[in-house]
Amino acid sequence: MTEEQKLIEKLQRIESLFAGATTTGEKVAAANALERIREKLTDVQKLDPPVEYKFTLTDMWSKKLFLALLRRYGIEPYRYYRQKYTTVMARVPISFVNETLWPEFQELDETLRSYLEEVTNRVITTSIYADSSDAEVRQGRLKGTEFKE
């Protein structure tokens, strides 16, 4: 099994956890997990109407993951003109964000980040240079030329 396949399986297990799957038998019913969460969202919207949320994500990987989660639940993501590219707006019930969407995103995001960091370190140490430790920290600061990406 490849690293990518392991990651996909882990992400699917996390999704099953948030959808309520607890036993091996429920893995068969995991295909219905998305529908259960969508039904939960519909029920929540009756008591807790959607409000506009502004989600500020730190990088494009997190944004892509978050957009996929929103769309999977039938929530339309958008952003306003001149908002940063990593900003995502959505109309979502507060309780759904707090109880389902954000906790699931955080767990999936941590798993994805861990995988990306592992792959990045492996590629750098294998193809560029074996020492991937951080830069030395020195006291004071000398005047010099600054380069920004």
N, C-alpha and C positions, 0 to 999 in steps of 0.2 A: 504494500500500500504506500503510495507516495505521500509526501508531506502535505500536498494540496488536498488529497483525498481525506487525510486525517483532519485537516482544518475544516473541510466541508462537513464531515461527520460531527465534529465538535460543535459547529454552529447550528447544525440541525438538532443536536441534543439540547442546546440552550433554548432554541425555539420551542421544542417540545415541552421543556420545563415551564416556560411562560404560558404555554397553551394548556397546561394542566395534565400532560402525559406523565404517569408515574410508574407504570409497569410495562413489561415487555409486550403484553397484549395490546397496550395502547399504542404501540409503535405502528400497528396496523391501522389504527384510527388516526394516526398523525396526519394523514392526508386531510382530515377534517379539522385539524388544529386551527388553521387560518380562518375557517368559517366560524369556529367557536369564538375566536377573538373578535372577528367582525361583528358577530351577534352581540357580544359583550359591549362593543363600542356603540352599537345602535341603541342598546338598552340604557347605557350610561348617558347618551345624548338626550334621552327623554327627560332625565332628572337633572342633568348637568350640561346645559347647552354649550356648544363649542365657543371658545374665545380665541382671539388672535394671539398666537405665540410667536416670539422672535427667538430662534435658536441660533446662537453664534458658535460655530464649530471651529476647531483649531487648524484643521488641514483638509485637503481634498479627499483623503481616504475616508475620514470620518463623515464628511459631507455625503459622499457616494453611498456609504452604508446607511446613513440616516434617511436619505431620499428613498432608498430601496425599502426601508421599513415603513415609511409613511405611505408610499404607493401600494405596498402589499396590503395595508389595512384600508385602502380606499380613500386615503387622505391626500388631498391635492397640495403639494408644496409649491411655493412661489417666493419671489422676493420683489421688492420695489426697486424702481429705477434708482441708481446711484448707491444702493446698498452693496456692501462687500460681497464678493463672490462666495465666501464661506458662510454667509447669512442665509438662513432658511426660515421662511414664514409659513405658518399653517394654522388653520382653525381647528382646534381640538378641545374636547372637554378636559378640564383641569384634572379630574380624578383619573382619566385614562392616561394622561401624561405621567402623573405621579405613581400610579399603581402598575402600569403595563409598559407604555412606550419608552419612557426614559430609563427605567431599570433594565429593560431588555437591551436597549441601545448601549448602555454603559458596559454590560457584560459582553456583548458581541464586539464592541469597539476595543475593549481590553484584549480580547482573544485575537482579533485581527492585528492590532498593534504589536502584540507579542510575536505573532507569526512574521510580520513584516520586518521587525527588528532582527529576528533570528536569521531570516533570509538575507537581509542587508549585511549583517555582520559576516555571514558565511561567504557571500560574494566578495566583499572587500578583503577579508583575510586570505581568501583563496586566489583572487586574481590581481590584487593591487599590492598589499603588504600585510604581513601576519600580525603586526602590532596594531591593534585597533583601540588602544587605551586612549583616554581623554588627554587633552593638552595639559601641560604643567601649569599650575597656578603660581603667579609671581606677585610680589608686593609692588605697589606703585604703578605708574603708567608713564611710558615715554611718549613724547610727541612723535608722530609719524603719519604716514599716509593710511587712510582708512578705505577699505573696499567693501561695498555692500552689494549683496546679490539682488 
